[in-house]
Amino acid sequence: MTPGDAVAVAVPASSANLGPGFDTMAVALDLRLTVTTIHRGDRRVVCEGHGADELPTGEDNLVWRGLIAYCERFGAGVPDVSLRSRNDVPLERGLGSSAAAAVAGAALGRAVTRAGGRDADLVALATALEGHPDNAAAAVLGGLVVVVDGVARRLAPTDRLRPVVCVPAERQSTATARAVLPPVVGLPAAAANAGRAAVVLAGLSGGMAWEPAAMHDVLHEPARLAVMPSSGALVGSLRAAGIAACLSGAGPTVLAIVGGGDDAAVAAVREHAGDRFQVRPSRWDLAGAIVCPSPGGPAPN
């Protein structure tokens, strides 16, 4: 492989649920995982950035597993390469890092082998590996997605709003966060949640005026916030100040939504977050998984 032969893909982070859209809604954010093919070395995957010291570097790495899954699905030969993975998505913070990894592997498989497949196939492959179709769809398609009955629909989020992510130092596995959820919720609560989800979707896509109070959830957030006291306190504080806020995915990151040019609101989020969260004013990612220019070249063994 020469530097000119290298192929790279970039995949965005994602924030799922968006308050009341439990397991159905997500939006892509401008934190990215970039994976590049390099000369075959001692390690199958060379990891850089978040998780570099803890992620697997062999064939059990989720990016590599995504590439293998793509090749098996489309009957393509597995390229004998290593991968350089540069990860800017914090792990176990509710920002879709696992979905991004699975999507990156599948997207790289498609880009390298040119064996075909639609974006929907990449979503299905990543979902089978990682289990979250909402995050997977946002990572593949970019923008704002709704996944119902296994089918992802994409909308463009309005530029009149912007996300602000508040990332704590502590981590929370999705499996642990899901284990605290109640097995049953009442019909009135579920119906009200569905209504708020529709309002959030319409507001984020620019179809109606943004209503911060609609980002309130009763299906998954109460149980999760009870075991994430710092995140719960921040969500409550922001909502009391009139700022839309929710857990990002299963947490513990908190997602706030403010006006697109409202620097005062961003400053207010920082003030409420204090020193327990890293506050990052972000942007919607509209591109999703893309093939991007690569510097190529070998990585150290």
C-alpha positions in Angstrom: 0.0 0.0 0.0 1.3 3.5 -0.9 0.0 6.7 0.7 -2.2 7.2 -2.4 -3.8 3.8 -1.8 -5.0 4.7 1.7 -8.7 5.1 2.3 -10.3 7.0 5.2 -13.8 7.5 6.5 -15.1 10.0 9.1 -18.2 9.3 11.2 -19.9 11.6 13.6 -20.9 11.3 17.2 -24.6 11.2 18.0 -27.0 12.1 20.7 -30.0 9.8 21.0 -33.4 10.1 22.6 -33.4 13.9 22.7 -35.5 13.8 25.8 -38.9 12.1 25.0 -37.8 10.3 21.8 -36.6 7.2 23.7 -35.0 4.6 21.3 -36.4 6.3 18.2 -34.7 9.7 17.8 -31.1 10.9 17.4 -29.0 13.7 16.0 -25.5 13.7 14.6 -22.9 16.1 16.2 -19.6 17.5 15.1 -17.3 15.2 17.1 -15.8 12.6 14.8 -14.1 9.2 14.6 -11.8 9.0 11.6 -10.4 5.6 10.5 -7.7 5.2 7.8 -6.3 2.1 6.1 -2.6 1.7 6.7 0.1 -1.0 6.0 -0.5 -4.2 7.8 1.4 -4.1 11.1 1.6 -6.0 14.4 -1.7 -4.4 15.5 -4.8 -4.7 13.5 -6.0 -1.3 14.8 -3.8 1.6 16.0 -5.9 3.6 18.3 -5.4 7.4 18.9 -7.5 9.9 20.9 -10.2 8.9 23.3 -9.8 5.4 24.6 -6.4 4.9 22.9 -5.1 3.1 26.0 -8.0 0.8 26.5 -9.7 -0.1 23.2 -8.8 -3.5 21.7 -6.1 -3.4 19.0 -6.8 -6.9 17.6 -9.6 -8.3 15.5 -12.0 -7.8 18.4 -11.9 -4.1 17.8 -15.4 -2.9 16.9 -14.2 -0.9 13.9 -12.5 -4.0 12.5 -15.6 -6.1 13.3 -17.7 -3.6 11.3 -15.4 -4.0 8.3 -15.6 -7.8 8.6 -19.4 -7.7 8.9 -19.6 -5.6 5.7 -17.3 -8.0 3.8 -19.3 -11.0 4.9 -22.6 -9.4 4.0 -21.5 -8.5 0.5 -19.2 -11.4 -0.3 -16.1 -9.2 -0.5 -12.6 -10.2 0.3 -11.3 -8.9 3.6 -8.4 -6.4 2.9 -5.1 -7.4 4.6 -4.6 -4.0 6.2 -4.3 -2.4 9.5 -6.4 0.6 10.6 -5.5 3.9 12.2 -8.4 5.1 14.3 -8.4 8.6 15.6 -11.3 9.0 18.0 -12.6 12.4 19.2 -15.8 10.9 20.7 -15.6 10.4 24.5 -16.3 6.8 25.5 -19.3 5.7 27.6 -20.7 9.2 27.8 -23.9 8.9 25.8 -22.4 10.2 22.5 -22.7 7.2 20.4 -19.0 6.2 20.4 -19.8 2.5 19.8 -22.2 3.1 17.0 -19.6 5.4 15.4 -17.1 2.6 15.5 -19.4 0.0 14.0 -20.5 2.4 11.3 -16.9 3.4 10.5 -15.9 -0.2 10.0 -18.8 -0.9 7.7 -18.4 2.3 5.8 -14.7 1.7 5.3 -15.4 -1.8 4.0 -17.7 -0.3 1.4 -15.2 2.3 0.5 -12.2 -0.1 0.2 -13.9 -3.1 -1.5 -16.5 -1.2 -3.6 -18.8 -4.1 -3.2 -21.9 -1.9 -3.0 -24.7 -1.6 -0.5 -27.0 1.2 0.5 -26.7 3.5 3.6 -29.6 1.4 5.0 -27.4 -1.6 4.9 -24.7 0.2 6.9 -27.3 1.1 9.5 -28.4 -2.5 9.7 -24.9 -3.9 10.0 -23.9 -1.4 12.7 -27.2 -2.0 14.6 -26.6 -5.8 14.5 -23.1 -5.3 16.0 -23.9 -2.5 18.5 -27.6 -2.6 19.1 -28.7 1.0 18.7 -30.4 1.8 15.4 -31.0 5.5 16.4 -27.3 6.2 17.0 -26.3 4.1 13.9 -28.7 5.9 11.6 -27.5 9.3 12.8 -23.9 8.2 12.3 -24.5 7.0 8.8 -27.0 9.7 7.5 -26.1 12.7 9.6 -28.7 15.2 10.6 -31.7 14.4 12.7 -33.2 10.9 12.4 -36.3 9.0 13.5 -36.2 5.2 13.5 -39.5 3.5 13.5 -40.1 -0.2 12.7 -36.4 -0.6 11.7 -36.6 2.2 9.1 -34.7 5.5 9.5 -36.1 8.8 8.3 -33.8 11.8 8.1 -34.6 15.4 8.6 -32.3 18.5 8.5 -32.0 20.1 11.9 -32.6 23.9 11.8 -29.6 26.2 12.1 -31.7 28.4 14.3 -30.7 26.1 17.1 -27.4 24.6 18.2 -26.4 21.9 20.6 -24.2 22.3 23.6 -22.8 19.1 25.1 -21.7 19.0 28.7 -19.4 16.0 29.2 -18.5 14.9 32.8 -15.4 13.0 33.8 -17.4 10.0 35.0 -18.6 7.4 32.7 -21.7 5.2 32.4 -22.1 2.1 30.3 -25.3 1.9 28.3 -26.1 -1.6 29.7 -25.9 -0.3 33.2 -28.1 2.7 32.4 -30.7 0.5 30.7 -30.8 -1.9 33.7 -32.3 0.8 35.9 -35.3 1.5 33.6 -38.8 0.6 34.9 -40.3 -2.4 33.0 -43.7 -0.8 32.7 -45.0 2.8 32.4 -48.5 4.1 32.5 -50.5 4.8 29.4 -51.1 8.5 30.2 -47.3 9.0 30.7 -46.5 7.2 27.4 -49.1 9.2 25.5 -47.8 12.5 26.9 -44.2 11.5 26.0 -45.2 10.7 22.4 -46.8 14.2 22.1 -43.6 15.9 23.5 -41.5 13.8 21.1 -43.5 15.2 18.2 -43.0 18.7 19.4 -39.3 18.2 19.9 -38.9 16.7 16.4 -40.9 19.6 14.8 -38.9 22.2 16.7 -35.5 20.7 15.9 -36.3 20.4 12.2 -37.6 24.0 12.1 -41.3 23.0 11.5 -42.5 25.0 14.5 -41.3 27.3 17.2 -38.8 25.7 19.6 -40.3 24.8 23.0 -37.6 24.0 25.6 -40.1 22.5 28.0 -41.0 19.8 25.5 -37.6 18.1 26.0 -38.9 16.6 29.2 -39.1 12.8 29.4 -40.9 10.4 31.8 -40.0 7.0 30.3 -36.2 6.7 30.9 -34.8 9.9 32.3 -36.2 9.8 35.9 -34.6 6.5 36.7 -31.3 7.3 35.0 -31.0 10.8 36.5 -31.6 9.3 39.9 -28.3 7.3 39.6 -26.4 10.2 37.9 -26.8 12.9 40.5 -24.5 15.4 38.8 -26.2 15.0 35.5 -29.6 15.2 37.1 -28.7 18.4 39.0 -27.5 20.0 35.7 -30.6 19.0 33.7 -32.8 20.3 36.5 -30.9 23.6 36.8 -30.9 24.2 33.1 -34.6 23.5 32.7 -35.4 25.8 35.7 -33.5 28.5 33.8 -35.6 28.0 30.7 -32.9 26.1 28.7 -33.8 22.9 26.9 -31.8 20.1 28.4 -31.8 16.3 28.5 -29.5 13.3 28.9 -27.6 12.6 25.8 -28.4 9.0 25.1 -28.0 6.9 28.2 -25.9 9.7 29.8 -24.1 10.9 31.7 -23.4 13.7 29.1 -26.1 16.4 29.2 -27.3 17.9 25.9 -28.5 21.5 26.0 -30.2 23.2 23.0 -29.9 26.9 22.6 -30.4 29.5 19.9 -28.1 29.3 17.0 -26.4 32.7 17.8 -27.2 33.0 21.4 -23.8 33.3 23.1 -25.5 34.4 26.3 -27.3 31.1 26.5 -24.0 29.2 25.9 -22.4 31.2 28.8 -25.4 30.4 31.0 -24.9 26.7 30.3 -21.2 27.0 31.3 -22.3 28.8 34.5 -24.8 26.1 35.4 -22.3 23.3 34.5 -19.5 24.6 36.7 -16.3 22.7 36.8 -17.8 19.2 36.9 -18.5 19.2 33.1 -16.5 20.0 30.0 -18.9 22.3 28.1 -18.5 22.2 24.3 -20.7 24.4 22.1 -21.2 22.2 19.1 -22.8 22.0 15.6 -25.1 19.6 13.9 -23.3 17.2 11.6 -25.2 17.1 8.3 -22.8 14.8 6.4 -22.9 11.6 8.3 -20.3 8.9 7.4 -18.1 10.2 4.6 -15.1 9.1 2.7 -12.5 11.8 3.3 -8.9 12.6 2.1 -6.3 10.6 3.8 -2.6 11.3 4.4 -2.0 7.5 4.2 1.4 6.1 5.2 2.3 3.5 7.7 1.8 3.6 11.4 4.3 2.5 14.0 4.0 -1.2 15.2 
